[in-house]
Amino acid sequence: MREVKVRPEKVEKIKDINDKLGRSNLVILTDYQGMTVKQITELRRKLDAHQAEYRVLKNTLTIRALPEDKAPLKEHLTGTTAVLFGFGDVVMPAKALVNFIAEAEKPKIIGGMMDGQFLPEAQIKSLAKLPSREELLAKVVGGMQAPIRGLVNVMQGNLRKLVYALNAVKDKKSQGGE
């Protein structure tokens, strides 16, 4: 078998892609055909706000860079492919992508990977409908605060009754009664 020589600049690109694939919690492949540079730039800006990156990559370099846990993506790397790398919350980049597609009707989702599982387009759209990590944390904190507030109100009620009783005794004694 003939060994393929890879130019040094391509080796660096492969290392960069491999690093991004290794660090990402979420990877989504899209077909960006028909998108303008302006649209790609707009999508990148929206994804930057959610610790995500959108890159147009050569399929051959991406295939060489795929780590073992993301190998199922290999068969989907055909045609004009761009990759979304999500490094933080997995919901927000998916939500930003799906919302962008709803507005621009491009790009087309091919599939993705999360937690070692391949996700078809329908599952990525379902993921985008979930509340973000921050929203879920806010709900948990709100749920935890409700019983504490109730306890505080009960305790304050008892204190209020004690104050009212003491005031009544004071008023009675000031009027000359016992």
KOLMIMI-277605 format. One record per residue: residue number from 0; residue in three letters; x, y negated, z of N, C-alpha, C in turn. Coordinates in Angstrom, 3 decimals. Layout:
BEGIN
- n/res/n_X/n_Y/n_Z/ca_X/ca_Y/ca_Z/c_X/c_Y/c_Z
- NUM/ALA/X/Y/Z/X/Y/Z/X/Y/Z;
...
//
This chain:
BEGIN
- n/res/n_X/n_Y/n_Z/ca_X/ca_Y/ca_Z/c_X/c_Y/c_Z
- 0/MET/0.819/1.174/0.000/0.000/0.000/0.000/0.875/-1.252/0.000;
- 1/ARG/0.480/-2.234/-0.746/1.247/-3.455/-0.889/0.943/-4.415/0.261;
- 2/GLU/1.969/-4.934/0.884/1.794/-5.868/1.979/1.537/-7.263/1.400;
- 3/VAL/0.532/-7.922/1.931/0.164/-9.242/1.444/0.917/-10.294/2.250;
- 4/LYS/1.605/-11.176/1.534/2.313/-12.279/2.182/1.342/-13.435/2.365;
- 5/VAL/1.374/-14.012/3.536/0.520/-15.156/3.835/1.420/-16.357/4.042;
- 6/ARG/1.074/-17.446/3.366/1.877/-18.667/3.481/1.809/-19.213/4.912;
- 7/PRO/2.901/-19.852/5.362/2.954/-20.345/6.745/1.804/-21.280/7.135;
- 8/GLU/1.371/-22.164/6.231/0.269/-23.076/6.568/-1.035/-22.314/6.767;
- 9/LYS/-1.191/-21.204/6.034/-2.395/-20.387/6.196/-2.323/-19.590/7.499;
- 10/VAL/-1.122/-19.187/7.897/-0.950/-18.486/9.172/-1.413/-19.386/10.310;
- 11/GLU/-1.078/-20.674/10.242/-1.510/-21.630/11.269/-3.032/-21.771/11.268;
- 12/LYS/-3.633/-21.817/10.085/-5.093/-21.925/9.998/-5.758/-20.686/10.600;
- 13/ILE/-5.192/-19.516/10.305/-5.728/-18.261/10.844/-5.635/-18.271/12.370;
- 14/LYS/-4.508/-18.724/12.903/-4.344/-18.801/14.364/-5.370/-19.757/14.965;
- 15/ASP/-5.590/-20.898/14.307/-6.549/-21.884/14.789/-7.973/-21.300/14.802;
- 16/ILE/-8.339/-20.638/13.725/-9.671/-20.028/13.634/-9.819/-18.950/14.697;
- 17/ASN/-8.776/-18.123/14.859/-8.800/-17.050/15.853/-8.967/-17.629/17.261;
- 18/ASP/-8.265/-18.719/17.538/-8.368/-19.375/18.843/-9.796/-19.860/19.081;
- 19/LYS/-10.388/-20.510/18.096/-11.755/-21.027/18.229/-12.754/-19.880/18.401;
- 20/LEU/-12.573/-18.810/17.644/-13.460/-17.655/17.768/-13.327/-17.017/19.151;
- 21/GLY/-12.110/-16.963/19.656/-11.879/-16.366/20.968/-12.468/-17.185/22.108;
- 22/ARG/-12.445/-18.511/21.990/-12.934/-19.397/23.057/-14.439/-19.640/22.999;
- 23/SER/-15.052/-19.376/21.857/-16.458/-19.747/21.686/-17.411/-18.744/22.331;
- 24/ASN/-18.459/-19.289/22.977/-19.533/-18.471/23.552/-20.562/-18.113/22.486;
- 25/LEU/-20.637/-18.965/21.484/-21.624/-18.815/20.426/-20.957/-19.099/19.088;
- 26/VAL/-21.205/-18.228/18.112/-20.715/-18.428/16.752/-21.917/-18.252/15.832;
- 27/ILE/-22.147/-19.247/14.969/-23.248/-19.157/14.007/-22.690/-19.399/12.618;
- 28/LEU/-22.971/-18.481/11.706/-22.575/-18.623/10.301/-23.727/-19.265/9.535;
- 29/THR/-23.383/-20.230/8.684/-24.399/-20.883/7.865/-23.925/-20.946/6.415;
- 30/ASP/-24.885/-21.006/5.511/-24.601/-21.232/4.099/-24.848/-22.723/3.861;
- 31/TYR/-23.775/-23.465/3.647/-23.881/-24.918/3.544/-24.103/-25.408/2.113;
- 32/GLN/-24.359/-24.504/1.191/-24.530/-24.874/-0.217/-25.619/-25.941/-0.363;
- 33/GLY/-25.293/-26.993/-1.105/-26.240/-28.069/-1.361/-26.162/-29.212/-0.357;
- 34/MET/-25.358/-29.058/0.681/-25.226/-30.137/1.667/-24.240/-31.182/1.163;
- 35/THR/-24.527/-32.429/1.463/-23.599/-33.498/1.108/-22.578/-33.663/2.233;
- 36/VAL/-21.501/-34.353/1.933/-20.486/-34.638/2.945/-21.120/-35.447/4.075;
- 37/LYS/-22.015/-36.367/3.738/-22.692/-37.189/4.735/-23.519/-36.322/5.688;
- 38/GLN/-24.218/-35.330/5.139/-25.029/-34.437/5.969/-24.143/-33.596/6.895;
- 39/ILE/-23.043/-33.076/6.362/-22.124/-32.272/7.175/-21.541/-33.121/8.300;
- 40/THR/-21.173/-34.360/7.980/-20.620/-35.269/8.989/-21.660/-35.576/10.067;
- 41/GLU/-22.898/-35.795/9.661/-23.977/-36.064/10.617/-24.197/-34.866/11.540;
- 42/LEU/-24.204/-33.658/10.964/-24.370/-32.444/11.765/-23.203/-32.285/12.746;
- 43/ARG/-22.001/-32.551/12.282/-20.828/-32.455/13.161/-20.950/-33.408/14.350;
- 44/ARG/-21.414/-34.625/14.100/-21.578/-35.608/15.187/-22.589/-35.113/16.215;
- 45/LYS/-23.688/-34.553/15.731/-24.718/-34.054/16.647/-24.187/-32.888/17.476;
- 46/LEU/-23.372/-32.040/16.858/-22.838/-30.877/17.573/-21.716/-31.254/18.537;
- 47/ASP/-20.948/-32.288/18.197/-19.872/-32.748/19.091/-20.411/-33.098/20.468;
- 48/ALA/-21.611/-33.629/20.521/-22.217/-34.031/21.795/-22.541/-32.822/22.677;
- 49/HIS/-22.528/-31.631/22.098/-22.895/-30.415/22.837/-21.742/-29.410/22.914;
- 50/GLN/-20.523/-29.898/22.898/-19.319/-29.049/22.970/-19.351/-27.968/21.886;
- 51/ALA/-19.646/-28.382/20.675/-19.685/-27.460/19.548/-18.979/-28.101/18.362;
- 52/GLU/-18.531/-27.244/17.466/-17.794/-27.711/16.293/-18.344/-27.002/15.066;
- 53/TYR/-18.434/-27.726/13.953/-18.938/-27.171/12.695/-17.834/-27.302/11.662;
- 54/ARG/-17.367/-26.165/11.148/-16.241/-26.177/10.213/-16.570/-25.375/8.958;
- 55/VAL/-16.196/-25.942/7.815/-16.263/-25.220/6.549/-14.937/-24.480/6.431;
- 56/LEU/-15.014/-23.153/6.322/-13.806/-22.325/6.325/-13.798/-21.371/5.143;
- 57/LYS/-12.586/-21.001/4.749/-12.463/-19.974/3.710/-12.797/-18.626/4.340;
- 58/ASN/-13.617/-17.861/3.647/-14.039/-16.560/4.174/-12.859/-15.623/4.417;
- 59/THR/-11.886/-15.614/3.496/-10.755/-14.701/3.644/-9.947/-15.016/4.901;
- 60/LEU/-9.755/-16.302/5.189/-9.019/-16.680/6.387/-9.822/-16.344/7.647;
- 61/THR/-11.108/-16.566/7.592/-11.965/-16.265/8.746/-11.981/-14.763/9.016;
- 62/ILE/-12.054/-13.966/7.964/-12.047/-12.504/8.128/-10.742/-12.053/8.782;
- 63/ARG/-9.620/-12.626/8.348/-8.328/-12.262/8.940/-8.242/-12.688/10.405;
- 64/ALA/-8.945/-13.771/10.755/-8.869/-14.320/12.112/-9.855/-13.677/13.083;
- 65/LEU/-10.809/-12.894/12.568/-11.843/-12.341/13.444/-11.268/-11.442/14.529;
- 66/PRO/-11.557/-11.752/15.800/-11.160/-10.828/16.859/-12.077/-9.595/16.824;
- 67/GLU/-11.671/-8.551/17.487/-12.413/-7.282/17.465/-13.861/-7.447/17.934;
- 68/ASP/-14.078/-8.266/18.958/-15.437/-8.410/19.495/-16.378/-9.183/18.569;
- 69/LYS/-15.833/-9.819/17.543/-16.679/-10.551/16.589/-16.630/-9.912/15.187;
- 70/ALA/-16.166/-8.684/15.114/-16.044/-7.966/13.842/-17.364/-7.836/13.069;
- 71/PRO/-18.534/-7.726/13.727/-19.786/-7.625/12.968/-20.056/-8.807/12.029;
- 72/LEU/-19.384/-9.920/12.241/-19.575/-11.082/11.364/-18.950/-10.877/9.985;
- 73/LYS/-17.986/-9.977/9.904/-17.211/-9.779/8.676/-18.101/-9.557/7.447;
- 74/GLU/-19.094/-8.713/7.578/-19.945/-8.389/6.425/-20.832/-9.554/5.991;
- 75/HIS/-20.950/-10.574/6.833/-21.790/-11.725/6.507/-20.984/-12.910/5.979;
- 76/LEU/-19.679/-12.760/5.898/-18.816/-13.841/5.407/-18.671/-13.756/3.888;
- 77/THR/-19.712/-14.213/3.202/-19.711/-14.256/1.737/-20.309/-15.584/1.301;
- 78/GLY/-19.936/-16.042/0.143/-20.493/-17.287/-0.386/-19.932/-18.521/0.302;
- 79/THR/-20.705/-19.590/0.287/-20.277/-20.861/0.879/-20.620/-20.848/2.365;
- 80/THR/-19.635/-20.532/3.186/-19.870/-20.324/4.613/-19.230/-21.418/5.459;
- 81/ALA/-20.002/-21.918/6.396/-19.489/-22.824/7.429/-19.794/-22.162/8.766;
- 82/VAL/-18.946/-22.428/9.749/-19.071/-21.765/11.047/-19.312/-22.804/12.141;
- 83/LEU/-20.300/-22.529/12.978/-20.544/-23.337/14.171/-19.903/-22.596/15.340;
- 84/PHE/-18.995/-23.271/16.045/-18.369/-22.728/17.241/-18.975/-23.456/18.435;
- 85/GLY/-19.589/-22.721/19.355/-20.145/-23.321/20.569/-19.282/-22.950/21.758;
- 86/PHE/-18.740/-23.957/22.453/-17.803/-23.701/23.543/-18.424/-23.844/24.925;
- 87/GLY/-19.592/-24.436/25.047/-20.222/-24.642/26.352/-21.539/-23.901/26.415;
- 88/ASP/-22.590/-24.650/26.700/-23.946/-24.119/26.740/-24.299/-23.559/25.359;
- 89/VAL/-24.883/-22.365/25.316/-25.192/-21.753/24.017/-26.502/-22.255/23.426;
- 90/VAL/-27.375/-22.789/24.261/-28.690/-23.213/23.769/-28.616/-24.529/22.994;
- 91/MET/-27.899/-25.505/23.528/-27.908/-26.836/22.925/-27.335/-26.888/21.502;
- 92/PRO/-26.209/-26.209/21.203/-25.750/-26.223/19.803/-26.752/-25.560/18.859;
- 93/ALA/-27.350/-24.452/19.302/-28.351/-23.780/18.470/-29.551/-24.695/18.250;
- 94/LYS/-29.969/-25.389/19.314/-31.097/-26.321/19.226/-30.770/-27.468/18.268;
- 95/ALA/-29.551/-28.015/18.379/-29.143/-29.122/17.500/-29.119/-28.668/16.039;
- 96/LEU/-28.609/-27.468/15.789/-28.560/-26.939/14.416/-29.961/-26.723/13.858;
- 97/VAL/-30.821/-26.067/14.627/-32.183/-25.780/14.159/-32.957/-27.084/13.932;
- 98/ASN/-32.787/-28.074/14.809/-33.451/-29.372/14.621/-32.932/-30.075/13.369;
- 99/PHE/-31.626/-29.984/13.124/-31.053/-30.592/11.922/-31.620/-29.924/10.667;
- 100/ILE/-31.723/-28.604/10.699/-32.266/-27.867/9.549/-33.726/-28.261/9.313;
- 101/ALA/-34.474/-28.487/10.384/-35.883/-28.895/10.247/-35.987/-30.240/9.523;
- 102/GLU/-35.021/-31.130/9.774/-35.028/-32.447/9.129/-34.476/-32.388/7.699;
- 103/ALA/-33.309/-31.757/7.541/-32.591/-31.800/6.262/-32.864/-30.605/5.349;
- 104/GLU/-33.467/-29.551/5.898/-33.745/-28.315/5.166/-32.470/-27.597/4.720;
- 105/LYS/-31.354/-27.959/5.296/-30.057/-27.334/5.023/-29.249/-27.448/6.294;
- 106/PRO/-28.312/-26.635/6.567/-27.884/-25.416/5.888/-28.804/-24.243/6.220;
- 107/LYS/-28.532/-23.110/5.631/-29.298/-21.902/5.904/-28.522/-21.056/6.910;
- 108/ILE/-29.191/-20.617/7.961/-28.541/-19.769/8.973/-28.390/-18.363/8.414;
- 109/ILE/-27.178/-17.831/8.483/-26.900/-16.464/8.040/-27.033/-15.501/9.221;
- 110/GLY/-26.446/-15.871/10.336/-26.473/-15.040/11.538/-25.441/-15.561/12.510;
- 111/GLY/-25.281/-14.873/13.622/-24.310/-15.334/14.608/-23.965/-14.274/15.627;
- 112/MET/-23.129/-14.668/16.574/-22.695/-13.767/17.645/-22.791/-14.498/18.977;
- 113/MET/-23.275/-13.756/19.979/-23.289/-14.253/21.345/-23.172/-13.051/22.265;
- 114/ASP/-22.260/-13.110/23.215/-22.045/-12.025/24.178/-21.824/-10.675/23.494;
- 115/GLY/-21.092/-10.676/22.391/-20.773/-9.432/21.698/-21.905/-8.846/20.880;
- 116/GLN/-23.018/-9.552/20.776/-24.175/-9.072/20.028/-24.380/-9.913/18.779;
- 117/PHE/-24.676/-9.253/17.654/-24.997/-9.978/16.431/-26.414/-10.519/16.554;
- 118/LEU/-26.608/-11.766/16.176/-27.923/-12.408/16.222/-28.377/-12.763/14.809;
- 119/PRO/-29.487/-12.200/14.352/-30.025/-12.629/13.052/-30.650/-14.025/13.187;
- 120/GLU/-31.031/-14.595/12.068/-31.570/-15.959/12.032/-32.737/-16.134/13.008;
- 121/ALA/-33.655/-15.175/13.065/-34.835/-15.298/13.928/-34.441/-15.411/15.398;
- 122/GLN/-33.435/-14.664/15.830/-33.008/-14.735/17.230/-32.309/-16.056/17.537;
- 123/ILE/-31.596/-16.598/16.571/-30.949/-17.901/16.778/-32.019/-18.981/16.917;
- 124/LYS/-33.078/-18.900/16.117/-34.179/-19.861/16.230/-34.895/-19.705/17.574;
- 125/SER/-35.025/-18.476/18.059/-35.623/-18.240/19.380/-34.737/-18.803/20.480;
- 126/LEU/-33.433/-18.629/20.334/-32.469/-19.171/21.299/-32.604/-20.688/21.379;
- 127/ALA/-32.841/-21.325/20.241/-32.963/-22.779/20.188/-34.212/-23.283/20.917;
- 128/LYS/-35.198/-22.418/21.107/-36.433/-22.817/21.784/-36.310/-22.753/23.307;
- 129/LEU/-35.271/-22.107/23.805/-35.078/-21.986/25.254/-34.696/-23.336/25.862;
- 130/PRO/-35.013/-23.537/27.148/-34.561/-24.771/27.797/-33.043/-24.729/27.986;
- 131/SER/-32.426/-25.900/28.016/-30.975/-25.967/28.178/-30.585/-25.570/29.599;
- 132/ARG/-29.313/-25.364/29.807/-28.789/-24.994/31.118/-29.133/-26.069/32.145;
- 133/GLU/-28.989/-27.337/31.752/-29.284/-28.446/32.655/-30.766/-28.465/33.049;
- 134/GLU/-31.651/-28.192/32.077/-33.084/-28.160/32.375/-33.401/-27.037/33.352;
- 135/LEU/-32.798/-25.866/33.148/-33.031/-24.734/34.052/-32.514/-25.035/35.456;
- 136/LEU/-31.330/-25.647/35.550/-30.786/-26.010/36.861/-31.690/-27.019/37.562;
- 137/ALA/-32.222/-27.982/36.818/-33.123/-28.976/37.402/-34.380/-28.303/37.950;
- 138/LYS/-34.889/-27.303/37.226/-36.078/-26.586/37.699/-35.764/-25.804/38.973;
- 139/VAL/-34.591/-25.187/39.034/-34.204/-24.436/40.230/-34.080/-25.377/41.418;
- 140/VAL/-33.402/-26.501/41.220/-33.231/-27.479/42.310/-34.590/-28.009/42.744;
- 141/GLY/-35.456/-28.325/41.802/-36.804/-28.801/42.131/-37.580/-27.763/42.919;
- 142/GLY/-37.439/-26.506/42.526/-38.109/-25.413/43.241/-37.579/-25.248/44.654;
- 143/MET/-36.300/-25.512/44.829/-35.701/-25.393/46.161/-36.073/-26.588/47.037;
- 144/GLN/-36.274/-27.760/46.439/-36.594/-28.964/47.207/-38.021/-28.946/47.738;
- 145/ALA/-38.939/-28.335/47.014/-40.347/-28.359/47.408/-40.568/-27.802/48.821;
- 146/PRO/-40.070/-26.621/49.170/-40.277/-26.119/50.534/-39.596/-27.000/51.592;
- 147/ILE/-38.450/-27.560/51.265/-37.737/-28.415/52.215/-38.547/-29.679/52.476;
- 148/ARG/-39.101/-30.272/51.417/-39.941/-31.462/51.584/-41.166/-31.143/52.435;
- 149/GLY/-41.752/-29.984/52.204/-42.915/-29.563/52.997/-42.558/-29.450/54.470;
- 150/LEU/-41.413/-28.862/54.764/-40.954/-28.715/56.144/-40.730/-30.083/56.778;
- 151/VAL/-40.102/-30.990/56.044/-39.859/-32.340/56.553/-41.188/-33.033/56.855;
- 152/ASN/-42.161/-32.906/55.958/-43.470/-33.534/56.181/-44.164/-32.959/57.409;
- 153/VAL/-44.084/-31.651/57.612/-44.686/-31.017/58.790/-44.019/-31.533/60.060;
- 154/MET/-42.689/-31.582/60.040/-41.954/-32.060/61.215/-42.281/-33.532/61.478;
- 155/GLN/-42.364/-34.340/60.434/-42.697/-35.755/60.611/-44.116/-35.920/61.155;
- 156/GLY/-45.013/-35.051/60.713/-46.396/-35.102/61.212/-46.448/-34.895/62.715;
- 157/ASN/-45.705/-33.914/63.212/-45.672/-33.659/64.651/-45.059/-34.836/65.400;
- 158/LEU/-44.004/-35.415/64.837/-43.378/-36.578/65.471/-44.349/-37.763/65.499;
- 159/ARG/-45.081/-37.969/64.392/-46.058/-39.050/64.326/-47.121/-38.890/65.413;
- 160/LYS/-47.620/-37.641/65.565/-48.639/-37.381/66.594/-48.099/-37.687/67.987;
- 161/LEU/-46.840/-37.326/68.232/-46.219/-37.613/69.533/-46.127/-39.124/69.750;
- 162/VAL/-45.705/-39.861/68.727/-45.601/-41.319/68.832/-46.978/-41.925/69.093;
- 163/TYR/-48.013/-41.463/68.372/-49.366/-41.978/68.585/-49.829/-41.700/70.016;
- 164/ALA/-49.555/-40.506/70.526/-49.957/-40.144/71.893/-49.234/-41.032/72.905;
- 165/LEU/-47.949/-41.241/72.709/-47.187/-42.093/73.624/-47.687/-43.543/73.572;
- 166/ASN/-48.016/-44.029/72.375/-48.564/-45.387/72.229/-49.916/-45.499/72.930;
- 167/ALA/-50.726/-44.465/72.825/-52.041/-44.476/73.484/-51.860/-44.532/74.995;
- 168/VAL/-50.906/-43.751/75.530/-50.632/-43.768/76.971/-50.145/-45.157/77.378;
- 169/LYS/-49.261/-45.741/76.611/-48.729/-47.082/76.900/-49.847/-48.125/76.893;
- 170/ASP/-50.725/-48.054/75.868/-51.840/-48.989/75.776/-52.783/-48.845/76.972;
- 171/LYS/-53.051/-47.608/77.363/-53.942/-47.338/78.480/-53.352/-47.912/79.767;
- 172/LYS/-52.034/-47.717/79.957/-51.378/-48.229/81.176/-51.320/-49.758/81.151;
- 173/SER/-51.157/-50.356/79.984/-51.100/-51.819/79.914/-52.455/-52.451/80.161;
- 174/GLN/-53.556/-51.700/79.953/-54.916/-52.204/80.196/-55.301/-52.006/81.658;
- 175/GLY/-54.435/-51.429/82.424/-54.709/-51.264/83.851/-55.223/-49.895/84.186;
- 176/GLY/-55.363/-49.056/83.214/-55.825/-47.708/83.511/-54.666/-46.800/83.862;
- 177/GLU/-54.991/-45.622/84.302/-53.931/-44.692/84.679/-53.701/-43.716/83.634;
//
